[in-house]
């Protein structure tokens, strides 16, 4: 039995790990798209490292595009196996694939115009909206904590990982030729112990081999209540005292709903200044509808709020925008307001236009609320030594205030991840641990934390590396 690491190896994007059983079954754990490098990611996304027609199952831990976004692409290349995930993940993928196809079409159109001027070869998108729609026919859903048979020699269990709506730790029970059963756990992304809207990660079954994320393997987050007060402070400083705009680049699925929930709570408590709040993202609007469908999967705080507030994702000064003309109008308005828009790394979407239009305004604040890969615009804009930034090919003077709140991260910090693993597992029984989905420094530090917690046989695999289990 072999395990090959085809993405998110020594980096935080493009999660893909291929398990080949002794009986020749091929199971792909996640099928993520590389993100955060603009068109530079195109070649990496096309170079899968496997033949899609040979894959029996794709198992998705959650719907974020860096874990699921290449499913329409492998469908286009001939994959016709089943895609297994939780019900919420399936519903979110349906809208996220369409959004990604739309963004690709825009990016490729811009890129090809540039190539045409340079008399260089043009490219086509990885997939279009038709591929995004048709691949959804392959999806099958499995609820949490249900033992599901893939083959006579492979069983699957999903456990709530608390990272986003529908996210799960994948546990596979696989029988060797010898008859011995081996358990492999893949964490996907691990959520926080305490979230504003999500349930805490639930303990997953004991495993022999562990594949674990490490995004914040070298960082500690603020408490979620601290982050709420920090957000209110930024709102007051920007919108009340400076009479400016607060731009919040946010992932449409998960992060946006969490921020809206916090603002909704501040509004209900009478603490939010009387300003307009705009969620400027069609995907965020659609994703919020799906969150409303799965209220029973959200945490006790949300359940309690439903007793007196039938919509924790809506209040009188909150406006959801889908029309592009309304989005453009925000850039010409002088009103103090909050604009929440995708994408979280500022590499695409409407937020990139808002940043381009406001970054030279000292009354503007750009608030970072999530992880940004080192090469992304979201990461580059946080460099305190940088005075100018290129957006859409034009240089802009950075005069806006750039600030960050760690507490809204959907990823657990190193202590939360260690606590989760040690509560789930008898550490001494884990034969080997593979650290994925992290930048090199975070992985190195996290390896030390794992060792201090009793884990042994810890490896940080390289991209393309194949190991025998």
NORHU-V260172 format. One record per pair of residues at least 6 apart in sequence whose ideal C-beta (glycine too) atoms are under 7 Angstrom apart, sorted by the first residue. I is the first residue (numbers start at 1). GAP is how many residues later the second one is. Records with the same first field share a line. If there is no record, write none. Layout:
I = GAP / GAP
//
This chain:
1 = 19 / 20 / 21 / 173 / 175 / 468
2 = 18 / 464 / 465 / 466 / 467
3 = 14 / 16 / 464 / 466
4 = 14 / 462
5 = 12 / 431 / 456 / 458 / 460
6 = 10 / 11 / 12 / 43 / 44 / 458
7 = 7 / 8 / 9 / 25 / 456
8 = 6 / 7 / 24 / 428 / 429
9 = 427 / 452 / 453 / 454 / 456
10 = 430 / 433 / 450 / 452 / 453
11 = 428
12 = 203 / 359 / 361 / 425 / 426 / 427
13 = 19 / 21 / 22 / 23 / 53 / 360
14 = 18 / 19 / 20 / 30 / 52
15 = 15 / 17 / 51 / 52 / 422
16 = 12 / 14 / 15 / 16
17 = 12 / 13 / 169 / 194
18 = 8 / 10 / 32
19 = 8 / 10 / 165
20 = 6
21 = 132 / 133 / 153
22 = 154 / 155
23 = 130
25 = 31 / 126 / 129
26 = 28 / 29 / 30
27 = 29 / 30 / 32
28 = 27 / 30
29 = 30 / 141 / 157
30 = 30 / 31 / 37 / 38 / 158
31 = 27 / 37 / 39 / 40 / 43
32 = 34 / 35 / 36 / 37 / 38
33 = 12 / 32 / 33 / 36 / 37
34 = 7 / 10 / 11
35 = 6 / 30 / 31 / 310 / 312
36 = 309 / 311 / 337 / 339 / 340
37 = 338
38 = 309
39 = 68 / 72
42 = 81
45 = 25 / 81
46 = 80
49 = 415
52 = 22 / 25 / 26 / 27
53 = 25 / 26
55 = 24 / 26
56 = 25
57 = 24 / 25 / 27 / 93
58 = 13 / 23 / 25
59 = 25 / 97 / 111
60 = 7 / 8 / 23 / 25 / 29
61 = 6 / 106 / 107 / 109 / 125 / 127 / 128
62 = 27 / 101 / 102 / 104 / 105 / 106 / 126 / 127
63 = 26 / 29 / 30 / 33 / 103 / 190
64 = 100 / 189
65 = 31 / 35
67 = 121
68 = 25
69 = 31
71 = 12 / 64
72 = 25 / 55 / 59 / 60 / 63
73 = 53 / 54
75 = 56 / 59 / 60 / 63
76 = 51 / 55
80 = 58
81 = 57
82 = 56 / 58
83 = 55 / 56 / 57
84 = 56 / 58 / 72
85 = 54 / 56
86 = 55 / 56 / 57 / 58 / 72 / 80 / 82
87 = 54 / 56
88 = 77 / 78 / 206 / 209
89 = 77
90 = 49 / 51
91 = 199
92 = 73 / 74 / 161 / 195 / 198
94 = 42
95 = 188 / 191 / 192
96 = 157 / 187
97 = 35
98 = 31 / 34
99 = 184
101 = 24 / 26 / 27 / 28 / 31
103 = 245 / 246
104 = 21 / 22
105 = 20 / 23
107 = 241
108 = 15 / 16 / 17
111 = 12
112 = 10 / 11
115 = 6 / 7
116 = 6
142 = 6 / 14 / 16
144 = 14 / 15 / 16 / 24
145 = 12 / 14
146 = 11
147 = 8 / 10
148 = 7 / 8
149 = 6
150 = 6
153 = 21 / 22
154 = 18 / 20
155 = 18
156 = 14 / 16
157 = 14 / 48
158 = 10 / 12
159 = 9 / 10 / 12 / 43 / 45
160 = 8 / 39 / 41 / 42
161 = 6 / 7 / 8 / 26 / 27 / 28 / 29 / 30 / 40
162 = 29 / 30 / 33 / 36 / 37 / 38 / 39
163 = 25 / 26 / 27 / 28 / 247 / 248
164 = 89 / 90 / 246
165 = 89 / 126 / 129 / 132
167 = 21 / 22 / 24
168 = 20
169 = 16 / 17 / 18 / 19 / 35
170 = 16 / 18
171 = 12 / 14 / 33 / 34 / 36
172 = 12
173 = 8 / 10
174 = 8 / 10
175 = 6
176 = 6
182 = 26 / 287
183 = 22 / 23 / 24 / 25
184 = 23 / 25
185 = 19 / 22 / 25
186 = 25
187 = 24 / 25 / 26
188 = 25
189 = 24 / 221 / 222 / 248
190 = 11 / 23 / 221 / 222 / 227 / 230
191 = 7 / 10 / 219 / 221
192 = 220 / 224
193 = 7 / 219 / 223 / 226
194 = 6 / 30
195 = 29 / 104
196 = 28 / 62 / 65 / 66 / 105
197 = 60 / 61 / 64 / 101 / 102 / 105
198 = 100 / 101
199 = 100
201 = 219
203 = 220 / 221
204 = 220
206 = 219 / 220 / 223
207 = 218 / 223
208 = 222 / 223
209 = 222 / 223 / 260
210 = 220 / 223 / 224
211 = 223 / 225
212 = 221 / 223
213 = 223 / 224 / 225
214 = 221 / 223 / 224 / 228 / 229 / 232
215 = 156 / 196 / 222 / 223 / 227
216 = 193 / 195 / 196 / 197 / 198 / 226
217 = 197 / 221 / 225 / 226 / 228 / 229 / 232
218 = 196 / 223 / 224 / 227 / 228
219 = 194 / 195
220 = 193 / 194 / 195
221 = 185 / 186 / 188 / 192
222 = 184 / 185
223 = 184
224 = 183
226 = 181
227 = 178 / 180 / 181
228 = 34
230 = 175
231 = 31 / 174
232 = 34 / 39
234 = 12 / 131 / 133 / 169
235 = 11 / 38 / 103
236 = 37
238 = 6 / 8 / 127
239 = 7 / 34 / 36 / 97 / 98 / 99
240 = 33
242 = 121
243 = 93 / 120
244 = 92 / 117 / 119 / 120 / 121
245 = 91 / 92 / 94 / 113 / 119
246 = 92 / 119 / 121
247 = 92 / 104 / 107 / 108 / 111 / 117 / 119 / 120
248 = 11 / 90 / 91 / 92 / 119 / 121
249 = 92 / 94 / 95 / 97 / 102 / 119 / 129
250 = 6 / 9 / 90 / 92 / 94 / 119 / 120
251 = 91 / 92 / 93 / 119
252 = 29 / 31 / 32 / 35 / 90
253 = 34
254 = 156
255 = 89 / 114 / 115 / 153 / 155
256 = 23 / 28 / 84
257 = 30 / 31 / 34 / 56
258 = 150
259 = 81 / 110 / 149
260 = 19 / 53 / 58
261 = 51 / 52
263 = 9 / 14
264 = 48 / 49 / 50 / 51
266 = 6
267 = 48 / 50
268 = 41
274 = 43
275 = 42 / 61 / 62 / 63
276 = 41 / 43 / 59 / 61
277 = 40 / 41 / 42 / 60 / 61
278 = 41 / 43 / 52 / 59 / 60 / 61 / 62
279 = 6 / 41 / 42 / 61
280 = 41 / 47 / 50 / 59 / 60 / 61 / 70
281 = 60 / 61 / 68 / 69
282 = 40
283 = 59
284 = 58
285 = 35 / 37
288 = 25
291 = 22
292 = 21
295 = 7 / 11
302 = 10
305 = 7
306 = 6
321 = 6
327 = 23
330 = 9 / 24
331 = 22 / 23 / 26
339 = 15
341 = 8 / 9 / 10 / 13
342 = 7 / 8 / 9
343 = 6 / 8
344 = 26 / 34
345 = 27 / 28 / 31 / 32 / 33
346 = 6 / 9 / 30 / 31 / 32 / 35
347 = 29 / 30
352 = 39
355 = 11 / 36
356 = 35 / 36 / 40
358 = 6 / 42
359 = 30 / 37 / 39 / 40 / 41
360 = 36 / 37 / 39
361 = 38 / 39
362 = 37 / 38
364 = 36
365 = 35 / 36 / 38
366 = 15 / 34 / 36
367 = 36 / 38
368 = 10 / 14 / 36
369 = 36 / 39
370 = 38 / 39
371 = 38 / 40
372 = 6 / 7
373 = 6
374 = 65
377 = 14
380 = 6 / 9
381 = 8 / 21
382 = 20 / 22
386 = 12
387 = 10 / 11
388 = 7 / 8 / 9 / 10
389 = 7 / 9
412 = 8
414 = 32 / 35
418 = 31 / 35
422 = 31
427 = 26 / 27 / 28
428 = 26
430 = 25
431 = 26
432 = 25 / 27
433 = 17 / 22 / 24 / 25
434 = 25 / 27
435 = 8 / 11 / 12 / 23 / 25
436 = 25
438 = 8
443 = 17
447 = 11 / 13
450 = 8
451 = 7
//
